[in-house]
Amino acid sequence: EDVRAASSSGGVFTQLAMEVLSEGGVVFGAGFDESFSVRHTYVNSECDLDNLRRSKYVQSDTGNTFREVKSFLKEGKKVLYCGTPCQIAGLKAYLNKEFPNLLTCDLACHGVPSPKVWSMYLDYIKSKYQSDIEAVSFRDKSTGWNDSSMRIDFTDGRQYTDKVKREIFFIGFGKSIFNRKSCFDCKFRVANTKADITLADFWGIDKQEDSQFRDNKGVSLVIAHTAAGKEALSQIRESVFKKERSFDEAVKYNPRLLTSVMEPAKRKSFFDDMYSGYSFDRLRRKYMDNESIVYKVKCIVKKVLGRA
């Protein structure tokens, strides 16, 4: 339960990672650096694993990790590499051969926001609160998996939290205006994935199943595509609670497994404005504030109607 609470969904990535580490292997994933940019890195001990947990809604810099993976594989080490579908495809193309000691995981990807947008957002938040940042959680589950919040802890002890449904960065993410151009025509959805395993939130499972999945603590959707993926899941069977569900149930509330989002009409103008020198605050007021205001008005109306 501690692992589950510390994860964005059900904690399966952590269990897979711990199994690989227990065999003397290395685990690659997306983590924050000292400035909270998102970069792929590797760990070889369980105590360093936490930085790779939890979803990061930004394009990560893979840096030299493909080269590092190849080196570890040639040494005979077991390697787990987790990334977006296109990153896994890139890794496989770089390696250009199959390695029995490599396990890959991708995810149900909505698309990756530009790192520049994320950097501008962080500068905006730091300026607004006049403090440096100590920690970031894109989907803090303190108020539940289905109602998670963006949470930013500051070095002065204060904390910024806002529901994902109305938080400024997530509004832009949800509208897909931050996404890379290539994300609107992704070639590596689940039918064409190069990964051994796909991980996602099992959204809607609480609507389809009995009460054991209604505790609002997070449930992972796990799809094994290869014999290596199935074997990896078999190795962690004693440390997870699992149930097989149909593919139709899996994709019902996870459309990004099958299809890409459409490019929004305002995306081009957003990036044009950004590169012409607009501050994040000005971009926020032009492209995101209206959605946040609509959400707040709806909440007020619901409260008023509830008292009536």
C-alpha contacts under 8 A as a table, 3 or more apart, distances in Angstrom:
res1	aa1	res2	aa2	distance
1	E	4	R	4.94
1	E	5	A	6.08
2	D	5	A	5.13
2	D	6	A	6.28
3	V	6	A	5.14
3	V	7	S	6.28
3	V	11	G	5.88
3	V	14	T	7.28
4	R	7	S	5.20
4	R	8	S	7.81
4	R	9	S	6.96
4	R	10	G	5.16
4	R	11	G	4.74
4	R	217	K	7.27
4	R	218	G	7.08
5	A	8	S	7.79
5	A	11	G	7.97
5	A	141	K	7.25
5	A	217	K	6.80
5	A	218	G	7.96
6	A	11	G	7.70
6	A	53	R	7.61
6	A	54	R	7.51
7	S	10	G	6.45
7	S	11	G	5.24
7	S	53	R	6.02
7	S	54	R	5.09
8	S	11	G	7.30
8	S	53	R	7.67
8	S	54	R	4.78
8	S	55	S	6.12
8	S	139	R	6.30
8	S	140	D	7.44
8	S	141	K	7.42
8	S	145	W	7.71
8	S	201	D	7.99
8	S	218	G	7.11
9	S	54	R	7.96
9	S	145	W	7.16
9	S	200	A	7.58
9	S	201	D	5.49
9	S	202	F	7.98
9	S	217	K	7.46
9	S	218	G	4.29
9	S	219	V	5.25
9	S	220	S	5.42
10	G	201	D	7.52
10	G	217	K	7.52
10	G	218	G	4.79
10	G	219	V	4.21
10	G	220	S	4.44
11	G	14	T	5.47
11	G	15	Q	6.71
11	G	219	V	7.95
11	G	220	S	6.92
12	V	15	Q	5.11
12	V	16	L	6.25
12	V	199	L	7.95
12	V	220	S	6.57
12	V	240	V	7.64
13	F	16	L	5.19
13	F	17	A	6.05
13	F	53	R	7.55
13	F	199	L	7.73
14	T	17	A	4.99
14	T	18	M	6.02
14	T	49	L	7.86
14	T	53	R	7.01
15	Q	18	M	5.14
15	Q	19	E	6.26
15	Q	236	I	6.59
15	Q	239	S	7.32
15	Q	240	V	7.96
16	L	19	E	5.26
16	L	20	V	6.46
16	L	232	A	7.09
16	L	233	L	7.53
16	L	236	I	6.80
17	A	20	V	5.19
17	A	21	L	6.15
17	A	27	V	6.19
17	A	80	L	6.89
18	M	21	L	5.00
18	M	22	S	5.99
18	M	46	E	6.56
19	E	22	S	5.10
19	E	23	E	6.64
19	E	235	Q	7.56
19	E	236	I	7.13
20	V	23	E	5.28
20	V	24	G	6.80
20	V	25	G	5.22
20	V	26	V	6.78
20	V	27	V	7.24
20	V	78	K	6.50
20	V	79	V	7.06
20	V	80	L	6.88
21	L	24	G	5.10
21	L	25	G	4.78
21	L	26	V	5.98
21	L	27	V	7.19
21	L	44	N	6.21
21	L	45	S	6.33
21	L	46	E	6.92
22	S	25	G	7.11
23	E	78	K	7.28
24	G	44	N	7.46
24	G	77	K	7.05
24	G	78	K	7.18
25	G	44	N	6.49
25	G	77	K	5.30
25	G	78	K	4.43
25	G	79	V	5.63
25	G	80	L	7.86
26	V	42	Y	6.51
26	V	43	V	5.78
26	V	44	N	4.69
26	V	45	S	7.86
26	V	77	K	7.31
26	V	78	K	6.46
26	V	79	V	5.09
26	V	80	L	6.48
27	V	42	Y	5.29
27	V	43	V	5.40
27	V	44	N	6.46
27	V	79	V	5.87
27	V	80	L	4.77
27	V	81	Y	6.05
28	F	40	H	6.65
28	F	41	T	5.52
28	F	42	Y	4.17
28	F	43	V	6.61
28	F	52	L	7.89
28	F	65	T	7.86
28	F	79	V	7.61
28	F	80	L	6.04
28	F	81	Y	4.65
28	F	82	C	6.14
29	G	40	H	5.25
29	G	41	T	5.87
29	G	42	Y	6.44
29	G	52	L	5.45
29	G	81	Y	6.16
29	G	82	C	5.09
29	G	83	G	6.31
30	A	38	V	6.30
30	A	39	R	5.45
30	A	40	H	4.32
30	A	41	T	6.44
30	A	51	N	7.91
30	A	52	L	5.50
30	A	56	K	7.31
30	A	60	S	6.39
30	A	82	C	7.69
30	A	83	G	7.07
31	G	38	V	5.57
31	G	39	R	5.55
31	G	40	H	6.03
31	G	41	T	6.74
31	G	51	N	5.21
31	G	52	L	4.85
31	G	53	R	7.74
31	G	56	K	7.82
32	F	35	S	7.44
32	F	36	F	4.77
32	F	37	S	5.56
32	F	38	V	4.75
32	F	39	R	6.19
32	F	51	N	6.72
33	D	36	F	5.08
33	D	37	S	5.63
33	D	38	V	6.45
33	D	39	R	6.72
34	E	37	S	7.53
36	F	136	V	7.77
37	S	60	S	7.87
37	S	115	P	7.45
37	S	118	W	7.93
37	S	119	S	7.24
38	V	56	K	7.39
38	V	58	V	6.78
38	V	59	Q	7.09
38	V	60	S	4.83
38	V	61	D	6.51
38	V	115	P	7.91
39	R	60	S	4.79
39	R	61	D	4.55
39	R	62	T	6.08
39	R	63	G	7.41
40	H	60	S	6.25
40	H	61	D	5.93
40	H	62	T	4.85
40	H	63	G	6.95
40	H	65	T	6.87
41	T	62	T	7.60
41	T	65	T	6.69
42	Y	65	T	7.92
43	V	46	E	7.77
43	V	48	D	6.07
43	V	49	L	6.42
44	N	48	D	7.55
45	S	48	D	5.74
45	S	49	L	6.88
46	E	49	L	5.19
47	C	50	D	7.21
48	D	51	N	6.77
49	L	52	L	5.64
49	L	53	R	6.87
50	D	53	R	5.21
51	N	54	R	7.98
54	R	137	S	7.56
54	R	138	F	7.86
54	R	139	R	7.75
55	S	138	F	6.84
55	S	139	R	7.45
56	K	138	F	6.48
57	Y	112	V	6.45
57	Y	113	P	6.67
57	Y	138	F	7.29
58	V	112	V	5.34
58	V	113	P	4.89
58	V	114	S	6.40
58	V	115	P	6.03
58	V	118	W	6.89
59	Q	112	V	4.95
59	Q	113	P	5.84
59	Q	114	S	6.09
59	Q	115	P	5.97
60	S	115	P	7.60
62	T	65	T	5.73
62	T	66	F	7.44
63	G	66	F	7.77
64	N	67	R	5.51
64	N	68	E	6.31
65	T	68	E	4.81
65	T	69	V	5.95
66	F	69	V	5.10
66	F	70	K	6.37
66	F	91	L	5.91
66	F	94	Y	7.10
66	F	95	L	7.83
67	R	70	K	5.21
67	R	71	S	6.34
68	E	71	S	5.09
68	E	72	F	6.28
69	V	72	F	5.23
69	V	73	L	6.10
69	V	79	V	7.10
70	K	73	L	5.10
70	K	74	K	6.17
70	K	95	L	6.76
71	S	74	K	5.24
71	S	75	E	6.38
72	F	75	E	5.03
72	F	76	G	6.52
72	F	77	K	5.49
72	F	78	K	7.69
72	F	79	V	7.27
73	L	76	G	5.07
73	L	77	K	5.41
73	L	78	K	6.77
73	L	79	V	6.86
73	L	99	F	7.18
73	L	101	N	6.59
73	L	102	L	7.09
74	K	77	K	7.46
76	G	101	N	7.04
77	K	101	N	6.70
78	K	101	N	4.72
78	K	102	L	6.04
78	K	103	L	7.84
79	V	101	N	6.25
79	V	102	L	4.93
79	V	103	L	6.12
80	L	102	L	6.11
80	L	103	L	4.77
80	L	104	T	5.72
80	L	105	C	7.62
81	Y	88	I	7.83
81	Y	102	L	7.71
81	Y	103	L	6.41
81	Y	104	T	4.91
81	Y	105	C	6.30
82	C	88	I	7.50
82	C	104	T	5.80
82	C	105	C	4.59
82	C	106	D	5.71
83	G	86	C	7.99
83	G	87	Q	5.74
83	G	88	I	6.13
83	G	105	C	6.50
83	G	106	D	5.12
83	G	107	L	7.04
84	T	87	Q	5.16
84	T	88	I	6.38
84	T	106	D	5.09
84	T	107	L	5.81
84	T	108	A	7.96
84	T	109	C	6.66
85	P	88	I	5.24
85	P	89	A	6.26
85	P	106	D	5.12
85	P	107	L	6.54
85	P	109	C	7.46
85	P	188	F	5.68
85	P	189	R	7.09
85	P	193	T	6.40
85	P	194	K	7.25
85	P	195	A	7.25
86	C	89	A	4.94
86	C	90	G	6.04
86	C	186	C	7.94
86	C	187	K	7.86
86	C	188	F	6.25
87	Q	90	G	4.91
87	Q	91	L	6.16
88	I	91	L	5.03
88	I	92	K	6.21
88	I	104	T	6.97
88	I	105	C	7.57
88	I	106	D	6.70
88	I	194	K	6.41
88	I	195	A	6.26
89	A	92	K	5.18
89	A	93	A	6.16
89	A	188	F	7.63
89	A	193	T	7.52
89	A	194	K	5.54
89	A	195	A	7.56
90	G	93	A	5.11
90	G	94	Y	6.13
91	L	94	Y	5.07
91	L	95	L	6.21
92	K	95	L	5.20
92	K	96	N	5.99
92	K	97	K	7.37
92	K	98	E	8.00
92	K	194	K	7.40
93	A	96	N	5.03
95	L	98	E	7.63
99	F	102	L	5.52
100	P	228	A	7.99
103	L	195	A	7.97
103	L	196	D	6.41
103	L	228	A	6.93
103	L	229	G	7.14
104	T	195	A	5.13
104	T	196	D	5.27
104	T	197	I	6.46
105	C	195	A	5.42
105	C	196	D	5.95
105	C	197	I	4.71
105	C	198	T	5.51
105	C	199	L	6.85
106	D	195	A	5.94
106	D	197	I	6.43
106	D	198	T	4.87
106	D	199	L	6.23
107	L	198	T	5.07
107	L	199	L	4.74
107	L	200	A	5.56
108	A	189	R	7.92
108	A	190	V	7.96
108	A	198	T	7.09
108	A	199	L	6.69
108	A	200	A	5.42
108	A	254	N	7.51
108	A	256	R	5.90
108	A	257	L	5.25
109	C	112	V	7.64
109	C	256	R	6.15
109	C	257	L	7.24
110	H	183	C	7.92
110	H	256	R	5.89
110	H	260	S	7.10
110	H	261	V	6.97
111	G	176	S	7.53
111	G	179	N	5.74
111	G	180	R	7.07
111	G	183	C	5.16
111	G	184	F	7.57
111	G	260	S	7.89
111	G	261	V	7.87
112	V	178	F	7.56
112	V	179	N	5.20
112	V	180	R	6.11
112	V	183	C	7.08
113	P	117	V	7.05
113	P	118	W	7.43
113	P	173	F	6.86
113	P	176	S	7.95
113	P	178	F	4.63
113	P	179	N	4.28
113	P	180	R	6.17
114	S	117	V	5.35
114	S	118	W	6.66
114	S	178	F	5.98
114	S	179	N	6.14
114	S	180	R	6.21
115	P	118	W	5.01
115	P	119	S	6.12
116	K	119	S	5.00
116	K	120	M	6.17
117	V	120	M	5.14
117	V	121	Y	6.14
117	V	178	F	6.93
117	V	280	F	7.97
118	W	121	Y	5.01
118	W	122	L	6.23
119	S	122	L	5.17
119	S	123	D	6.31
120	M	123	D	5.11
120	M	124	Y	6.15
120	M	279	S	7.64
120	M	280	F	5.86
121	Y	124	Y	5.00
121	Y	125	I	6.22
121	Y	169	F	7.27
121	Y	280	F	6.22
122	L	125	I	5.11
122	L	126	K	6.10
123	D	126	K	5.15
123	D	127	S	6.01
124	Y	127	S	5.18
124	Y	128	K	6.05
124	Y	280	F	6.36
124	Y	281	D	6.80
125	I	128	K	5.07
125	I	129	Y	6.17
126	K	129	Y	5.30
126	K	130	Q	5.47
126	K	131	S	5.41
126	K	132	D	5.85
126	K	133	I	7.00
127	S	130	Q	4.94
127	S	131	S	7.15
131	S	154	F	6.14
131	S	155	T	6.48
131	S	156	D	6.49
132	D	154	F	5.76
132	D	155	T	5.63
132	D	156	D	7.72
133	I	136	V	7.69
133	I	152	I	7.00
133	I	153	D	6.05
133	I	154	F	4.41
133	I	155	T	5.72
134	E	152	I	7.55
134	E	153	D	5.40
134	E	154	F	5.04
134	E	155	T	5.24
135	A	152	I	5.75
135	A	153	D	5.03
135	A	154	F	7.02
136	V	150	M	7.79
136	V	151	R	5.89
136	V	152	I	4.60
136	V	153	D	6.46
137	S	140	D	5.63
137	S	150	M	5.99
137	S	151	R	5.13
137	S	152	I	6.42
138	F	149	S	6.90
138	F	150	M	4.61
138	F	151	R	6.32
139	R	148	S	5.25
139	R	149	S	5.12
139	R	150	M	5.30
139	R	151	R	7.19
139	R	164	V	7.26
140	D	143	T	7.73
140	D	148	S	5.37
140	D	149	S	5.07
140	D	150	M	6.11
140	D	151	R	6.13
141	K	144	G	4.68
141	K	145	W	5.17
141	K	147	D	7.35
141	K	148	S	4.90
141	K	149	S	6.82
141	K	217	K	7.33
142	S	148	S	7.10
142	S	149	S	7.99
143	T	147	D	6.13
143	T	148	S	6.05
143	T	149	S	7.67
144	G	147	D	5.24
144	G	148	S	5.71
144	G	216	N	5.34
144	G	217	K	5.97
145	W	148	S	5.44
145	W	216	N	5.14
145	W	217	K	5.24
145	W	218	G	5.27
146	N	216	N	6.30
146	N	218	G	7.95
147	D	163	K	6.87
147	D	164	V	7.34
147	D	165	K	7.91
148	S	163	K	6.04
148	S	164	V	6.03
149	S	161	T	6.14
149	S	162	D	5.26
149	S	163	K	4.12
149	S	164	V	4.87
149	S	167	E	7.91
150	M	160	Y	7.82
150	M	161	T	5.47
150	M	162	D	5.49
150	M	163	K	6.26
150	M	164	V	5.91
150	M	167	E	7.02
151	R	159	Q	7.13
151	R	160	Y	5.65
151	R	161	T	4.47
151	R	162	D	6.91
152	I	159	Q	5.74
152	I	160	Y	5.06
152	I	161	T	6.47
153	D	157	G	6.98
153	D	158	R	6.27
153	D	159	Q	4.56
153	D	160	Y	6.45
154	F	157	G	5.55
154	F	158	R	5.38
154	F	159	Q	5.87
154	F	160	Y	7.95
155	T	158	R	7.36
162	D	166	R	7.00
162	D	167	E	5.44
163	K	166	R	5.60
163	K	167	E	5.71
164	V	167	E	5.10
164	V	170	F	5.93
164	V	171	I	7.86
165	K	170	F	7.17
165	K	171	I	7.20
165	K	295	Y	7.89
166	R	170	F	7.16
166	R	171	I	6.33
166	R	291	E	7.50
166	R	292	S	5.16
166	R	295	Y	6.43
166	R	296	K	7.87
167	E	170	F	5.37
167	E	171	I	6.06
167	E	292	S	7.20
168	I	171	I	5.13
168	I	172	G	6.61
168	I	284	R	7.19
168	I	288	M	6.27
168	I	289	D	7.33
168	I	292	S	7.14
169	F	172	G	5.37
169	F	173	F	6.24
170	F	173	F	4.71
170	F	174	G	5.77
171	I	174	G	5.10
171	I	175	K	6.18
171	I	288	M	6.14
171	I	291	E	7.01
171	I	292	S	7.41
172	G	175	K	5.14
172	G	176	S	6.19
172	G	177	I	5.77
172	G	178	F	6.17
172	G	287	Y	7.54
172	G	288	M	6.14
173	F	176	S	4.95
173	F	177	I	6.48
173	F	178	F	5.83
173	F	179	N	7.32
174	G	177	I	7.95
175	K	178	F	7.97
175	K	264	P	7.23
176	S	179	N	5.43
176	S	261	V	7.57
176	S	263	E	7.10
176	S	264	P	6.67
176	S	267	R	7.48
177	I	263	E	7.73
177	I	264	P	6.44
177	I	266	K	6.75
177	I	267	R	4.44
177	I	268	K	7.98
177	I	270	F	6.96
178	F	267	R	7.14
179	N	183	C	6.58
180	R	183	C	5.53
180	R	184	F	7.80
181	K	184	F	6.10
181	K	263	E	7.94
182	S	185	D	5.65
182	S	186	C	6.33
183	C	186	C	5.14
183	C	260	S	6.92
183	C	261	V	7.75
184	F	260	S	5.46
184	F	261	V	5.67
184	F	262	M	5.74
184	F	263	E	5.81
185	D	260	S	6.17
186	C	189	R	6.60
186	C	260	S	6.15
187	K	192	N	7.00
188	F	191	A	7.32
188	F	192	N	4.95
188	F	193	T	4.94
188	F	194	K	7.41
189	R	192	N	5.55
189	R	193	T	5.79
189	R	256	R	7.56
189	R	257	L	5.74
189	R	258	L	5.63
189	R	259	T	6.76
189	R	260	S	7.87
190	V	193	T	4.98
190	V	198	T	7.66
190	V	257	L	5.44
190	V	258	L	6.12
191	A	258	L	7.18
195	A	198	T	6.83
195	A	225	H	7.15
196	D	224	A	6.05
196	D	225	H	5.17
196	D	226	T	5.19
196	D	227	A	7.84
196	D	228	A	6.39
196	D	229	G	4.69
197	I	222	V	6.91
197	I	223	I	5.57
197	I	224	A	4.54
197	I	225	H	5.77
197	I	226	T	7.47
197	I	229	G	5.39
198	T	221	L	7.94
198	T	222	V	5.79
198	T	223	I	5.09
198	T	224	A	6.59
198	T	225	H	7.76
199	L	220	S	6.79
199	L	221	L	5.71
199	L	222	V	4.91
199	L	223	I	6.70
200	A	220	S	5.78
200	A	221	L	4.94
200	A	222	V	6.65
201	D	218	G	7.39
201	D	219	V	6.08
201	D	220	S	4.85
201	D	221	L	5.38
202	F	205	I	5.81
202	F	219	V	5.60
202	F	220	S	5.29
202	F	221	L	4.53
202	F	250	A	6.77
202	F	253	Y	7.81
202	F	254	N	7.60
203	W	206	D	7.70
203	W	219	V	7.88
203	W	253	Y	5.55
203	W	254	N	6.67
204	G	207	K	5.20
204	G	208	Q	6.61
204	G	252	K	7.70
204	G	253	Y	5.77
205	I	208	Q	5.06
205	I	209	E	5.87
205	I	213	F	6.77
205	I	219	V	7.83
205	I	249	E	7.96
206	D	209	E	5.58
206	D	210	D	7.23
206	D	211	S	7.49
206	D	213	F	5.40
206	D	214	R	5.09
208	Q	249	E	7.94
209	E	212	Q	7.75
209	E	213	F	6.57
210	D	213	F	6.35
210	D	214	R	7.37
211	S	214	R	5.01
211	S	215	D	7.43
212	Q	215	D	6.83
213	F	216	N	7.44
213	F	219	V	7.30
215	D	218	G	7.86
221	L	250	A	7.17
224	A	227	A	7.88
224	A	229	G	5.02
224	A	230	K	5.54
224	A	233	L	7.95
225	H	229	G	6.24
225	H	230	K	7.49
226	T	229	G	5.06
226	T	230	K	6.33
227	A	230	K	5.10
227	A	231	E	6.09
228	A	231	E	5.09
228	A	232	A	6.16
229	G	232	A	5.13
229	G	233	L	6.36
230	K	233	L	5.20
230	K	234	S	6.18
231	E	234	S	4.96
231	E	235	Q	6.32
232	A	235	Q	5.19
232	A	236	I	6.85
233	L	236	I	5.39
233	L	237	R	6.26
234	S	237	R	5.16
235	Q	238	E	7.69
236	I	239	S	5.47
236	I	240	V	6.66
237	R	240	V	5.62
237	R	241	F	7.47
237	R	242	K	7.77
238	E	241	F	7.86
245	R	249	E	6.62
245	R	250	A	7.11
246	S	249	E	5.30
246	S	250	A	6.46
247	F	250	A	4.91
247	F	251	V	6.33
248	D	251	V	5.44
248	D	252	K	6.03
249	E	252	K	5.27
249	E	253	Y	7.74
250	A	253	Y	7.00
250	A	254	N	6.66
251	V	254	N	4.56
251	V	255	P	5.59
251	V	257	L	6.50
251	V	258	L	7.48
252	K	255	P	6.53
254	N	257	L	5.93
255	P	258	L	5.64
255	P	259	T	6.17
256	R	259	T	5.08
256	R	260	S	5.90
256	R	261	V	7.39
263	E	267	R	7.07
264	P	267	R	5.52
265	A	268	K	7.12
266	K	269	S	5.39
266	K	270	F	6.09
267	R	270	F	5.07
267	R	271	F	6.43
268	K	271	F	5.34
268	K	272	D	6.04
269	S	272	D	4.86
269	S	273	D	5.96
270	F	273	D	5.23
270	F	274	M	6.13
270	F	283	L	7.32
270	F	287	Y	7.51
271	F	274	M	4.84
271	F	275	Y	6.06
272	D	275	Y	5.38
272	D	276	S	6.06
273	D	276	S	5.03
273	D	277	G	6.56
273	D	278	Y	5.65
273	D	283	L	7.60
274	M	277	G	5.53
274	M	278	Y	5.01
274	M	279	S	7.11
274	M	280	F	7.83
274	M	283	L	7.29
275	Y	278	Y	7.17
278	Y	282	R	6.02
278	Y	283	L	6.38
279	S	282	R	5.22
279	S	283	L	6.28
280	F	283	L	4.91
280	F	284	R	5.88
281	D	284	R	4.97
281	D	285	R	6.29
282	R	285	R	5.20
282	R	286	K	6.27
283	L	286	K	5.13
283	L	287	Y	5.83
283	L	288	M	7.48
284	R	287	Y	5.43
284	R	288	M	4.92
284	R	289	D	5.90
285	R	288	M	6.05
285	R	289	D	5.07
285	R	290	N	7.64
286	K	289	D	6.83
286	K	290	N	7.94
287	Y	290	N	7.16
288	M	291	E	5.68
288	M	292	S	6.67
289	D	292	S	5.10
289	D	293	I	6.11
290	N	293	I	5.16
290	N	294	V	6.20
291	E	294	V	5.13
291	E	295	Y	6.31
292	S	295	Y	5.16
292	S	296	K	6.30
293	I	296	K	5.09
293	I	297	V	6.12
294	V	297	V	5.15
294	V	298	K	6.22
295	Y	298	K	5.15
295	Y	299	C	6.34
296	K	299	C	5.07
296	K	300	I	6.28
297	V	300	I	5.08
297	V	301	V	6.16
298	K	301	V	5.09
298	K	302	K	6.19
299	C	302	K	5.14
299	C	303	K	6.29
300	I	303	K	5.13
300	I	304	V	6.20
301	V	304	V	5.10
301	V	305	L	6.06
302	K	305	L	5.11
302	K	306	G	5.95
303	K	306	G	4.96
303	K	307	R	6.43
304	V	307	R	5.30
304	V	308	A	6.40
305	L	308	A	5.04
